Amino acid sequence: MVKRYLPDETVLLNGMLKRRVEEEGDCEVVVPNLLLAHLEAQAREGKDSGLVGLAELSHLKKLSEEGRIKLSFWGERELREEGSLSRLLREAAGESDSVLLTSDQVTAELARIEGLRVELLSPPPEERKPRLLEYFGPDTMSVHLKAKVRPLAKVGRPGKLRVQYAGEHPLSERELREMVHEIVELAKRDPECFVEIERKGATVIQYREYRIAIARPPFSDGLEITAVRPVAKVRLEDYRLSNKLKERLKGSAEGILIAGPPGAGKSTFAQALAEFYRSSHKIVKTMESPRDLQVGDEITQYTSLEGDMEKTADILLLVRPDYTIYDELRKTSDFQIFTDMRLAGVGMVGVVHSTRAIDAVQRLIGRVELGMIPMIVDTVIFIKEGEISQVYSLRSSIKVPSGMRDEDLARPLVEVLDFETGEPVYEIYTFGEQVVVSDLRELRQQGREAPPFRYSRRRWR
């Protein structure tokens, strides 16, 4: 008797359905029309899972045309509001007298409870690495693939990177689609692979240490794959830290910003700092979206809960870690979450893009009450070309701003100091309705009576 199988979405996307029917042959695959409609809707939204699912069905159609299997479509196409896709597929399996094939443990258990015939197909260990990863050499930090363009790779170390060709011939769109198909299948079956973001025209997948971003029209002007990985996993001891800074990190630093331009090595330093705290018998967690820090198993990596980092923070405040690494702070909501957790007593380390060390502090202006900034951030570490370039400490004081003489002008201000020398470098204070960031080095060099004002007028969203 010919076996009749009804697949759910999981076995389509992870390749297990294709593997089963190719190995077994002489079977019938019943595809519910509502599953076909679901995949069509995803594909039209530019989601890679929908495109991969349709590609798998095309492969099954080819097998049926070759006479190796029988393929049929069954039932209505409309996804009824009263049932989830999983529930409707279980109903379809019962009504069509088919064996439900799934890779989802919950679906399989529910099907058994409902008295259905079901097989749970567990993906085997990955036999070979995806073709995309073949472009990576020992010193390759990122690979950039686009249709009709020769593959490019960024090779070297932070601060000493060069771009070079990673292949002799331009890639076709078909080759890229095959790579995307392989990556999405892998994300559905490998426990070390996660779909972090899926939007119309864009998908981000984290595969072990590789962050893979897939872009397609209408989001981009063509199909493109970008894969990034850290090229070095270092310890804090590998950085040239002064004894004073080591003691600061061990003891009193609890609000740290790691700043620097893109590709400077900020995340690499954050990883080293996380491992340093872990080895110091601290409980360390991370907040990342996507999760791409390379840390030990003792450090749990959290992403946005239901797409919201504020919900992640709510959980972490209950967990009460000693330190949380927040990679990275971009939007106002990120800074607000960082602030709330720090004021709740959690040691916080935030990663921030900035071209200068002081810019990291300025990104707090307008988002946090000025007088509270030193309570939230006490140490700024600026990374440039993979090395620690500058370290600032922050403190609050009440005084007459430098360059002013009238004692009546005394006011609260934030002093930004060179950590190693203790010399004030910047003063931040309000003047009227404006926030002033005064560069004391310029003031001293020019010998001016009044400070060079820079006003913060930016409205943050």
C-alpha positions in Angstrom: 0.0 0.0 0.0 1.3 3.4 -1.0 2.0 5.6 2.0 0.3 9.0 2.0 2.1 11.9 3.8 0.8 15.4 4.6 3.7 17.7 5.5 3.7 20.8 7.7 5.8 23.9 7.1 8.7 22.7 9.2 9.6 19.6 7.1 9.3 21.7 3.9 11.7 24.4 5.1 14.3 22.1 6.7 14.5 19.8 3.8 13.4 16.7 5.7 10.3 16.1 3.5 12.5 16.1 0.4 14.9 13.7 2.0 12.2 11.3 3.1 10.5 11.0 -0.2 13.7 10.7 -2.2 14.9 7.9 0.0 11.5 6.1 0.2 10.0 6.7 -3.3 6.6 5.3 -4.3 4.6 7.4 -1.9 2.0 10.1 -2.1 2.5 13.7 -0.8 -0.7 15.5 0.0 -0.1 19.3 0.1 -3.0 21.2 1.8 -4.0 24.2 -0.3 -4.0 26.4 2.8 -0.3 25.6 3.3 0.3 26.6 -0.4 -1.6 29.8 0.2 0.5 30.5 3.4 3.8 30.0 1.5 2.5 32.2 -1.4 1.7 35.0 1.0 5.1 34.8 2.6 6.8 34.8 -0.8 4.9 37.8 -2.0 6.0 39.7 1.1 9.6 38.9 0.1 10.2 36.5 3.0 12.8 33.9 2.3 10.9 31.1 4.2 8.1 31.5 1.7 10.4 31.4 -1.3 12.3 28.4 0.0 9.0 26.6 0.7 7.8 27.1 -2.8 11.2 26.0 -4.2 10.8 22.7 -2.2 7.3 22.2 -3.7 8.7 22.8 -7.1 11.3 20.0 -6.5 8.4 17.7 -5.4 6.5 18.5 -8.5 9.6 17.5 -10.6 9.8 14.2 -8.7 6.1 13.6 -9.5 6.6 14.3 -13.2 9.4 11.8 -13.2 7.0 9.2 -11.7 9.0 8.8 -8.5 6.2 10.0 -6.2 2.6 11.1 -6.5 1.8 14.8 -5.6 -1.7 16.1 -5.0 -3.2 19.2 -3.5 -6.1 19.0 -1.1 -8.7 21.2 0.6 -9.6 24.8 0.7 -7.1 27.7 0.3 -8.4 30.1 2.9 -6.7 30.2 6.3 -9.7 30.4 8.7 -9.5 32.9 11.5 -10.5 30.4 14.2 -7.5 28.2 13.7 -3.8 28.4 13.6 -1.9 27.0 10.6 -0.7 24.1 12.8 -4.2 23.2 14.0 -5.6 23.4 10.5 -2.9 21.1 9.1 -3.6 18.5 11.8 -7.2 18.6 10.8 -6.3 18.2 7.2 -4.1 15.2 8.0 -7.1 13.5 9.7 -9.6 14.4 7.0 -7.3 13.2 4.2 -6.3 10.0 6.0 -2.6 11.0 5.8 0.4 10.6 8.0 1.4 14.0 9.3 5.1 14.8 8.9 6.5 17.4 11.1 9.8 18.5 12.8 8.0 20.3 15.5 7.8 18.5 18.9 4.7 20.3 20.0 2.8 19.6 16.8 3.8 15.9 16.9 2.6 15.6 20.6 -0.7 17.3 19.9 -1.3 15.1 16.8 -0.7 12.0 19.0 -3.2 13.3 21.6 -5.8 13.9 18.9 -5.3 10.3 17.7 -3.6 11.2 14.4 -0.9 9.2 12.7 2.2 11.3 12.9 6.0 11.0 12.3 8.5 13.4 14.0 11.4 13.9 11.6 14.5 14.9 13.5 17.1 16.6 11.3 20.4 14.7 11.3 23.7 16.4 12.3 24.9 18.8 9.6 27.0 16.8 7.2 28.8 19.6 5.5 29.2 23.3 5.9 27.1 25.6 3.6 28.7 26.7 0.4 28.6 30.3 1.5 31.2 29.5 4.2 33.6 28.2 1.7 34.4 31.9 0.9 35.8 32.4 4.4 39.5 32.0 5.0 41.3 32.2 8.4 41.5 36.0 8.3 38.2 36.7 6.5 35.9 39.0 8.4 33.1 39.3 5.9 31.9 38.1 2.6 29.7 40.1 0.2 27.8 38.3 -2.6 25.5 39.8 -5.2 24.1 38.6 -8.4 26.2 39.6 -11.5 29.1 40.7 -9.3 32.3 39.0 -8.4 32.4 37.8 -4.8 34.1 40.2 -2.4 35.7 39.6 1.0 37.0 41.8 3.7 40.2 40.3 5.1 42.5 41.3 8.0 42.0 42.6 11.5 40.1 45.6 12.8 41.9 48.7 11.6 43.9 46.8 9.1 41.3 45.5 6.7 41.4 45.2 2.9 38.8 44.3 0.4 39.7 41.7 -2.2 37.9 39.4 -4.7 36.9 36.0 -3.3 36.1 34.5 -6.6 37.1 34.7 -10.3 33.6 34.9 -11.8 30.4 36.9 -11.1 27.7 34.9 -9.4 24.4 34.2 -11.1 21.1 34.8 -9.4 20.4 31.1 -9.5 23.6 30.4 -7.5 22.6 32.9 -4.9 19.1 31.5 -4.6 20.6 28.1 -4.1 22.8 29.5 -1.3 19.8 31.2 0.3 17.8 28.0 0.1 20.6 26.1 1.8 20.9 28.7 4.6 17.2 28.9 5.3 17.0 25.1 5.4 19.9 25.0 7.8 18.2 27.6 10.1 15.2 25.3 10.4 17.1 22.2 11.3 20.4 23.1 13.1 20.0 24.0 16.8 22.9 26.4 16.5 21.2 28.4 13.7 18.5 31.0 14.3 16.4 33.2 12.1 16.8 36.4 14.1 14.9 38.8 11.8 12.6 38.2 8.9 11.0 41.2 7.1 9.7 42.0 3.7 12.8 41.7 1.5 15.3 41.0 4.3 16.3 38.1 6.5 19.0 37.9 9.2 20.2 34.5 10.3 22.8 33.7 13.0 24.7 30.5 12.3 27.2 29.8 15.0 29.6 32.7 14.8 28.4 33.9 11.4 25.8 36.6 11.0 24.2 36.2 7.6 22.0 39.0 6.1 20.0 38.3 3.0 18.5 41.2 1.0 16.2 41.0 -2.0 13.9 43.4 -3.9 12.0 45.5 -3.1 14.2 46.2 -0.1 17.4 46.1 -2.2 18.0 46.5 -6.0 19.1 42.9 -6.3 19.6 39.6 -4.4 22.5 40.0 -2.0 24.1 37.9 0.8 26.4 39.4 3.4 28.0 37.2 6.0 30.1 38.6 8.9 32.0 36.9 11.6 34.5 38.0 14.3 38.1 37.3 13.1 39.6 37.3 16.5 38.5 36.0 19.9 40.7 37.7 22.4 41.1 37.9 26.2 41.1 41.1 28.1 44.8 40.4 28.9 45.5 40.8 25.2 44.8 44.5 25.4 47.3 46.9 26.8 45.4 47.8 29.9 47.0 49.9 32.6 46.9 48.6 36.1 44.6 51.6 37.0 42.1 50.6 34.3 42.3 46.9 35.3 41.4 47.9 38.9 38.6 50.2 37.6 37.0 47.3 35.6 37.4 44.9 38.5 35.9 47.2 41.1 34.0 50.4 40.5 33.1 50.5 36.8 29.4 49.6 36.5 28.2 51.8 33.7 30.5 51.3 30.7 30.2 52.5 27.1 32.4 50.8 24.5 32.5 53.3 21.7 34.2 53.4 18.3 33.5 53.5 14.5 32.1 50.5 12.6 34.7 47.7 12.3 37.0 49.1 15.0 36.7 46.0 17.2 34.0 47.2 19.8 32.2 43.8 19.9 35.5 42.0 20.1 36.4 44.0 23.2 32.9 43.6 24.6 33.3 39.8 24.3 36.6 39.9 26.1 35.1 42.0 28.9 32.1 39.6 29.2 34.5 36.7 29.6 36.6 38.7 32.1 33.6 39.2 34.3 32.5 35.6 34.0 36.0 34.4 35.0 35.7 36.8 38.0 32.7 34.7 39.2 30.1 37.2 38.0 26.7 36.3 36.5 26.8 37.8 32.9 24.0 38.0 30.3 23.8 39.7 26.9 21.1 41.7 25.1 21.6 41.4 21.3 19.5 41.6 18.2 20.9 39.7 16.4 22.9 37.5 18.8 26.4 37.4 17.4 28.8 37.9 20.3 31.1 34.9 20.7 31.0 34.1 24.4 31.2 30.9 26.5 28.2 28.7 27.3 28.1 30.1 30.9 26.9 33.5 29.4 23.3 33.4 28.3 22.6 35.5 25.2 19.1 37.1 25.1 17.5 38.7 22.0 14.4 40.9 21.9 11.4 39.2 23.5 8.5 39.3 21.1 10.4 41.9 19.1 10.8 44.2 22.1 14.0 44.7 24.1 12.0 46.4 26.9 10.4 43.0 27.6 13.8 41.4 27.6 14.9 43.9 30.2 11.9 43.1 32.3 13.1 39.4 32.4 16.7 40.4 33.1 15.6 42.6 36.0 14.0 39.5 37.6 17.1 37.4 36.8 19.4 40.0 38.4 22.7 39.4 36.6 25.8 41.2 37.9 26.6 42.5 34.4 24.7 42.8 31.1 26.3 43.4 27.8 24.0 45.5 25.6 25.0 45.2 21.9 24.2 47.7 20.6 22.7 51.1 21.6 21.2 53.0 18.7 17.7 54.2 19.3 16.4 56.3 22.1 14.6 53.2 23.5 17.9 51.4 23.8 19.4 54.2 25.9 16.3 54.3 28.0 16.4 50.6 28.7 20.2 50.8 29.4 19.4 53.7 31.9 16.5 51.8 33.6 18.7 48.7 34.2 21.6 50.7 35.4 19.5 52.6 37.9 18.1 49.3 39.1 21.6 48.3 40.1 22.6 46.1 37.2 26.2 46.6 35.9 25.8 47.6 32.3 28.1 47.5 29.3 26.8 49.2 26.2 28.3 49.1 22.7 27.9 52.4 20.8 28.9 53.6 17.3 30.7 56.9 17.5 33.6 58.6 15.7 35.0 60.2 18.9 34.9 59.1 22.6 33.0 62.3 23.6 30.3 61.5 21.0 29.3 58.5 23.0 28.5 60.7 25.9 26.7 63.2 23.8 24.3 60.5 22.5 22.9 60.5 26.0 22.1 64.2 26.0 18.4 64.8 25.4 17.7 61.2 26.2 18.7 61.2 29.8 18.5 64.1 32.4 21.9 65.7 32.3 22.7 65.4 36.0 22.0 61.7 35.9 24.5 60.9 33.2 27.4 60.1 35.6 25.1 57.8 37.6 24.4 55.9 34.4 27.8 55.9 32.7 31.0 56.2 34.7 33.5 54.9 32.1 33.8 55.4 28.3 36.3 53.2 26.5 37.0 54.2 22.9 38.2 51.5 20.5 40.1 52.4 17.3 41.7 49.9 15.0 41.3 47.1 17.5 43.1 49.0 20.3 42.0 51.0 23.3 42.5 54.6 22.1 41.0 56.7 24.9 39.4 56.1 28.3 37.2 58.7 29.9 35.6 58.8 33.4 32.6 60.9 34.3 31.7 62.8 37.5 29.2 65.4 38.7 30.2 68.7 40.3 28.8 72.1 41.0 31.1 74.9 39.9 31.6 77.9 37.7 32.2 76.6 34.1 35.8 77.0 32.9 36.2 80.4 31.1 33.5 82.1 33.2 34.4 84.4 36.1 31.2 85.4 37.8 30.6 83.2 40.9 26.8 83.7 40.3 27.2 81.5 37.2 28.0 78.4 39.3 25.9 75.5 38.2 25.8 71.7 38.2 27.8 70.2 35.4 29.2 66.9 34.2 33.0 66.6 34.0 34.5 64.2 31.5 38.1 63.4 32.6 41.0 61.6 31.0 40.9 58.5 33.1 44.7 57.9 33.3 45.7 61.5 34.2 42.5 62.6 36.0 42.6 65.9 34.0 39.2 67.3 33.0 38.8 67.2 29.2 35.2 68.3 28.7 32.5 70.1 30.7 28.8 69.6 30.0 26.2 71.9 31.4 23.1 73.9 30.6 23.3 77.6 29.5 19.8 79.0 29.2 17.8 76.4 27.3 20.8 74.9 25.6 23.2 72.1 26.6 26.9 73.2 26.2 29.7 70.8 25.6 32.9 72.7 26.3 36.3 71.3 25.1 38.7 72.4 27.8 41.7 71.5 25.8 40.8 74.0 23.1 40.1 76.5 25.8 43.5 76.0 27.4 45.3 76.1 24.1 43.6 79.3 22.9 43.8 81.0 26.3 40.3 82.3 25.7 38.3 84.0 28.4 35.0 82.4 27.2 34.6 78.8 26.4 34.0 77.6 22.8 30.3 76.6 23.0 28.7 73.7 21.2 25.0 73.4 21.6 23.0 70.2 21.4 19.9 71.0 19.4 19.1 67.5 18.1 15.7 66.0 18.7 15.9 62.3 19.4 13.2 59.9 18.3 
